[in-house]
Amino acid sequence: MNLIKALQEKKNFSQYEKELADYILEHSEEVIRMSIRDLSKSSYTSTSTIIRLCKKLNLSGFKEFKINFSRELEAEYKQISKVDANVPFNSRDSMIVVSKKIAELSKDTIDLTQQLFNDQLLNKAAKMIMKADQIFAVGVSNSFVKLNDFHLKMLRIGKYVHLVHSQPDQVFLATNATTRDVAILLSYSGTTAEIENIARIIKRKKIPMIFISSNLNCYVAKIADVIIPLPNQEDAKANISAFSSQTAIFYALNVLYACIFKMNYEENITSRELRKKSYLHF
């Protein structure tokens, strides 16, 4: 018998048994380590209700239930391989299954993103940033948050990334930049209006441009000097949250930072330690 399915369907369960089934599904990992008295206390259910539920599941008692339930959980975990990026979990999943599905989705996303990279691409992007007089970055909403994290990392190696939140101020960044600078534009969809507007200014001023996106056919991708591609797994209209896209963006920016760090590795290690000592002394 499929215990997990039976607990989800709750056929012929009393009200108390339904509540117990919900508790077991929501605390599956904990339940398999509990005694019957522990479960009774934690779920505010009598031991007799637990026994009756086990009998309805055609089991001799709670010990047999735990053995079979544990086996089913292990089998279910092993089946978590390909997770839908738009709807990675459902209402019937236990909390631990949700956590495992998000972990699997994150790993899949990072693997897919990494496969899109190559040495020539990363070298070119890192060198553009290293030789620029000034670096400025543009993104909106979640993309802006990820760029801010990149900005903080870059500060640790003495590189300042100009980053402002408001769209009018982002325009000022672009209009004040020169051909000796570099622009990093980030848009997962590639169709963000604010990003397109900035890109037009950058193109007109002939400022070197790095574009990070999953859309390689959009206007900005066609005019960028370097495109750092992201896997296109999400549908903005169908997803319940940007789990995959945000993981991909965070990974791509971390890789870009690591490549920049590597180009002056010994110097960055030394200066990082000096800054730390200076800060602690202060």
Buried (B, 14 or more C-beta within 10 A) or exposed (E): EEBBEBBBEBEEBEEBBEBBBBBBBBBBEBBBEBEBEEBBEEBEBEBEBBBBBBEBBEBEEBEEBBEBBBEBBEEBEEEBEEBBBBEBBEEEBBBBBEEBBBEBBBEBBBEBBEEBBEEEBBEBBBBBBBEBEBBBBBBBEBBBEBBBBBBEBBEBBEBEBBBBEEBEEBBEBBEEBEEEBBBBBBBBBBBBEBBBBBBBBBBEBEBBBBBBBBBBEBBBBEBBBBBBBBBBBBEEEEBEEBBBBBBBBBBBBBBBBEBBBEBBEEEBEEBBEEBEEEEEEE
